[in-house]
Amino acid sequence: MKVSSICQPHFFPWIGYFNMIDNSDEFIFLDNVQYNRRSWQNRTYIKEFKSGKKKWISMSLVDSSRSLKINEIYIYKENLTHLKNQMYQNYKNTKYFDKYFEFFSSIFAKNLDKDLSSINIEIIKEICSFLGIKLKYKLSSSFNVFEKKEKLILQLLKKNNSSNYLANSGSVNYANEDFFMTNKIKMKPHNYVQSSYVQSKNKKNDVFLEGLSIIDVIFNIGDKASILAKKQKIKFHEDII
């Protein structure tokens, strides 16, 4: 009984992404799907110190044509300076800033020459290691599958001999549980419920913000981020479909 999750490689994802990896026997990165400027492929949310509200960190791309796949997209090296400035301006007063500023900077710096998909995968691999999460993964590009949406997911699961599919919130919007049941694969939505943690405080807005980048979590609570990443366990029953 193999549990697989299938998702695009996100840029410094939120903690729920890592919980999904922790609940999967194998993770398949959709590394050869179309670039989408409104996705999480080259941006993530942080908490802006001045306003206390959500703020995007977006990476500038050499070419953002929608005809390109994310493993064909490259970023400007100046993004390293932008990322470091954003981390410094918004997290310099957090408890673990000094300890992990270089950790985040170096992960990004050493992968700048790679394509966007590879950059994100390397970031995810390093953070999984930090969180103590075992990441066993494959790339969708290695399966030679050319379907779309739920048919793409189905073929990847079949070729990977996966009997259980842990679906992220994005795929739940178009992937139907009955469709997978008919094809003898169990589907469960991930539905990660984020626990609150101590975030940097601001007189204007001291509300806890959900869905922020793992950057926010680690700068605020350090290695305790591992506890939150592993907190929610999802089980598939072994009954026969």
Secondary structure, 3 states (H helix, E strand, C coil): CCEEEEECCCCCCEHHHHHHHHCCCEEEECCCCECCCCCCCCEEEEECCCCCCEEEEECCECCCCCCCEHHHCCECCCHHHHHHHHHHHHHCCCCCHHHHHHHHHHHHHCCCCCCHHHHHHHHHHHHHHHHCCCCCEEEHHHCCCCCCHHHHHHHHHHHCCCCEEEECHHHHCCCCHHHHHHCCCEEEECCCCCCCCCCCCCCCCCCCCCCCEHHHHHHHHHHHHHHHHHCCCCCCCCCCC
